[in-house]
Amino acid sequence: MPHIKSKPISIDELKNRAIKYPNLIEFVANSINYNESLISINYENEIFLLAYKYDENEGLLKFEKVTRPLKLATLKEAIGKVARVLELDIVSSNIENLNKKPPLFASNYYKKIEDFKDIKFDFDKVAIEVGFGSGRHILYQANANPDTLYIGIEIHTPSAQQLLKQIEIQNLNNIWVVNYDARLFLEMLPSNIAKQIFVHFPIPWDKKPNRRVIGVDFVNEAMRVLDITGTLELRTDSDLYYKYSIDVFSSFEKIKMQIQKNFALPIISKYEARWNRQEKDIYDVIVICDEKSQELNNNFLFSFDKMSYNIDMVNNLPNESNIYKNFFVHFERFYMINNDSILVRCAFGDFARPEHKYIILNKTNCHYYHSLPISSRANFDAHNKIKELLNAQCS
């Protein structure tokens, strides 16, 4: 990933240089317990953080994974520009070959997760593909069914970027790309909207089954999002995943399910072609939605009222995970912006689908940095617990 290595500079000098460029650098926050600073950037209509890590021998300017933008070109340009305005003495860099031409990036079809809070679907039919990988299947479907909107969800950023390029090359207008965790994303969608949800060759996660896409909560959300006769279609080459999925689906009191083995599809991925050459079995498990769901009610308000920062907060907040029945809260790291404000990195929400966010507290207010959490019940319950824990320190 893009980064620049430089001779180290002091934190005071870093702040003194950054303050000269308020249109680019909103603030610098210094870690309380680590040799790290976070630099808030406003660049190309994107707000995100860069991390500056340092020791006595070297400084490293790189992306920060929670807030990083999808556009790699934007990230490279921002790192390069920040390095220039901070007058870093560069030792090495992997962004010198940055292409200055406009990137081949179909940005109209890239949707941020927060866009789905109040989004309009301009197609009568909607289908979803979870983990589209190389994009062969979703591109085939979009070309074959121009009257259907295909929403592709992919947590692997390079795959999302590649699909966006193909959308532009193939001149398609019926694919949206979401670079996010599908297990959380479904909670943002209206009920009864989709005709199909494809889950093709998900990572088996045999040693970490809690990370599997297919699970009781995911199936519940999928059935809510699907319209009557809509289908959740799992395709896998893993015997263990196939058997696991049957157990999950069978745990429901009422379920309509079809099973197929070694049925060919009109289009296959390179991954599937490899298994075909090895004569591996391919399983399809298709679950059919047979009833309407209630409309989604997720109008949660993620506000902090009139909460403010005080100097004892860092020492008094719990630094271990707080575990509750359906959610958890963990204050991971603390960064001082100045004497009157602090940046807190938090993990919270559902155990299997945690949210990661930053919170800014100053003398007048408290708010989430960059974007609000996904509007799910677990996140809202965790948010209220965060408010309770912070309020205890503010009083």
N, C-alpha and C positions, 0 to 999 in steps of 0.2 A: 504494500500500500504506500501511497505518496508520503514522503517525509524529507526533512532536511536536518542534517547534523551540523552543528556549529561549535565554535568555542563558547563556553558558558558565559553568561552575564548574570549579574546579581538581580535579585527580585526587585529591588528598589530601582535599578537602572531600567529593567524591563517595563515597569510601570511608568517611569518618567518618559520613556520613549513612546509608549502606547498612548499616553494622554494627549499627545499632539495630533492624533488622528481619530477624533470622536465619531466621524462618519463611517469609519471602517471597524474600529475596535470600541465596543460598548463598555467593556470593563475587563479587568484582570483579577482573577480570584486565586489566592495562594493556599495550597493545602496546608492544613495544620500539622499533619503527622507525616507527610511524605514530601520528597523533593519534586514537586509538581505544581504547575500553575495552569489554570484554564483560562483561555482567552475567548471572550464572546465576540463573534464576528457577525457583521451585517454586510453581506456581499451578494450581488446579483439576486436581490429579493429573497435571499435565504438567510435565516438566523441560525447559527450553530456554534459549537465550541471547537477550538483547537487546544491540544494539550502540549505544554512545554515541560519536558522532563529534563532534569539536569543533575550533574554531580560536579566534583571539582575539576574534572577533565573534559567534559563534553555536555553539550545541550542538544536536545532532540525535539524538533517541532513536528507534530503529526496530527492526524485526525483523532477525534474523540468519538467512540463508537455509539454512544446513546443518541447523540444529536446529529450525526454525520449526514450530509445530503446524499441523495442517490447519484447525482451527476458527478462522475469522477473528475471531469474537466473543471467543474466549479471548485471542487476540493483542491485540486492541484493549483489552480490559479490563486485561490485564497491563501494557501500555504506560502506560495512564492511571493505574493504581495506583502503578506505580513512579515516574512523574513526580510524583505527590502525595507519596509518602513521602520522595522525595529533595528535595522542596520546590523543584522547578525553576521558574524564572520564565519562564512560557510566553509565547512570542511568537506562535506560530501552531500550529494542530493540525487534523488531518482526522479526529479520532475523537470530536468533540463530539456527533455524531448517533448515537452508539452506542445501539442498541436494548436496553433493560434486560430485555425479556421473554426467556424461554428461546428460544434460536435453534431454528429448524426444522432439526434436524440428526439424522439417523438414526444415531447413534453406534454402535449395536450392529452396524451393517453396514459400518462403517469399520474396516479391518484394517491395522495397522501391519506393516511388512515383517518385524519380529522376531517377530510372532505366528506366522509360518509355520514357525518352527523346530520347533514341536511342536503342530500344530493338527489338530483333528478335523473331517473333512468329513461333515456330517450328511445328505448327499444321495448317492444311488447314482450319479448322473450329474453330471459337472462339465464346464463349458465356460468358455472364457476369451476376453475381448475386449481387444485391445491398442489403446489410444488410442480410447476410446469417444466423445470429442467431446461433442456435445449430449446423447448418451445415448439417442437414439431407437431405435437398433437393439437395444441390450442390454435396454431396457425392453420392447420388443416381444417379444423372445425369452423373457424372464423371465415375461411374462404368458401367452405361448402354451405354455410348458413348465414348469409349476409343480413338476415332479418333478426339475428340473435346477438345480443351483447355478451361477450365472453370476458369474465373477470378472472385474470390470472394472478394467483397469489404465490409469491416466491420469496423466501427469506434470504436466499443466496443472491447478493447484490449483482455480481457479474452476469448471472443468468437473466436477471431483470433488465439489465442494460442491453444485453444481446437481443432480447425479445423486442424491446423498444426500437432498436435499429431495424429489425425485420418488419415491424409494423409500418415503418416509413418506407422501406424498400419495396414492400408488397402493396403499398398504398391502401392499407386497411383502415377502416374507421369504426370497427366494432370489437375492439379489444381494449380493456383497461388493465393496467399493470399496477399491482400493489406489492411493495417490498416490505412484507410484514409477516408476522406469525399467524397462520391461518386459524389457529385455535382461538385467538382473540378476535380476529377480523370478523368471523361469522356473527359475533355478538353485536356488531354495528349494523347489520343488514335488516331490512324490514322482513316481516313474516310473509310466507306464501309467495315469494317473488321468483324463485329459481325453478327451472325445469330439470336441471341436472347439476350434480356436484361430482366432479371427477377427482379421484385420489389415486393416481397411477404411480406405482412403484415407490411408495414412501420409504424412507430410511427405516429399516427394521428395528434398530435400537434394541437388539437382543439383550445387551448388558445394562441398558437404561430404559426399561419399558415405560417409565413415567414420561418419557419424551416423545412417545409415539403420537402421531396425529389422531389415529382412531382410538377413541375412548368413550366412555358413557356420556360425558359432558359434550364432547364434539358431536356425537350422534344426536343427542337431544337438540343441539343448536341446528344441525343440518336438517332434521325433520321439521323444525320450526320455519326455517328459511325456504324449504321446498314447498311447492304448491302440490295439490292433489295429483297423484300419478307421477310426480317428480321422483327422480332416482338419485341415490348416493351410490356411486360406482367405484368400488375398490378393485384395483388390479395389482397383483403382486407375484413375484417369483419365490418369495420366502415361505417355506412350509410352516415355520413357526409363526410368522405374521398372519398367515391365512388361518391357522388354528386359533390364534389369539383373537382375531377379528370375529370369528364364528362365536367364540365365547362371549365377546362383548355384545354382539347383536342379539344373541340368544338370552342375554340377561334381562332384556326388556319383556314386560308382561305381554305386549302385543307387538308383533313385527311381521312384515311381509318381505320375504327374502328369496333371491334366486342365486344359484351357484353354477358357474361354468368352469370348465377346465380345458386349457389349450385351444381356445377359440381365437382365431386371428382377427385383428382389427384392420381397417383400411390403411392405417398409417401406424408405423412403429418407430420407436426411438432407437438410437444407436445402442442404448443400454439393453433394450429388449431384443434387438437383433443379435447381440452377443449371446444372450441366454438361449435364443433359438438355435444358434449354431452349436451350443453345448447340449442341446436337447433337454433343457430344464423345463419343468412343468410351470405353466402360467395359470394362475387362478383369478377368476372374476367373482366377486361377491357383490350382488346388486340388491340394495334395500329400497323398497318402494314406499313412498309416503301415501297414506290412504285417508288422511283427514286434514281439514283446515286447522290452522293454529291461530291462537289469539294474537292480536296486534302487539308489536313490541312496545314496551314502555321502559325506555332507558333515558328519560330526561333528568339525569342526575346533575346536580349543581356542584362543581368542584371548586368551591370558593373557601377562603380562610377567614372571612369576616374581618375584624379589625386587629388581627394578630400582628405582633411586632417582635423584633429581635432584642434580646438582652445578653449581656456579656457572659452570664453563667450558663447559657443554654448548651453550649458544646460539651461542657463537663458533666452536665446532669442528664442529658438525653441518653437512653440505653444504646449501647453499641453492639448488642447482640440481637439476633432476630427475635421478634415478638410473635409467637405462634398463637393463633386463635382457631376457632372451629373451622371456618371456611376461607381464611385468608391469613396473611402474615404481613409484618412491617419490619423493615430493616433500614436503619440510618447507617449508610455505608461509609461515607467520607464527608468531611467538612472543609470548606474553603472560605477564607476571609476575603471579601471584596474590599472593605475598608473597615475602619473602627466601628461603623454603624450598620454594617450589612454583611450577610453571610450567604453562601451557596451550599446547599445540602444535597448530596446524592442519595437517593432512596431506591430501594427495591421493595415492592409490595404487591398485594393482590392475590390472585389464585396461585396455589403451590405449583401447579403444572404449567401455568402460563403467566409468569411474573411480569409485572410492569417495572420499567426503570425510568425514573424521572429526576430532574433537578428542581429544587425549591429555593426561591430567593426570599430571605427575610431581611427587612431593614427597619428603621425606626418608625415608619409610617404604615407599612403593609406587608403582606406575605402573598406570594403567588408562584405558580408553576412557571418554570423557564421553558421557552421554546414551544411547548404545546401542552394541552391538557391530557390527562390519562384517557385511555379508552373507556367509553361509557358502559362499563359492565358492573354487575352487582358486587362482585368481589372487590373490584377497584374502588367502588364507592364506599363500601364498608371499611376498607383499608384507609381510604382518605379520611373518613370520620375518626378513625383511631389515631391517624397522624395529627389531626386537629386537636384531639384530646391530649395527646402527649406533648405537643407544642404549647398548647394553652396552659398546661400545668407549669411550664417554664416561664411563660409570659406573665403570669399572675403575680 
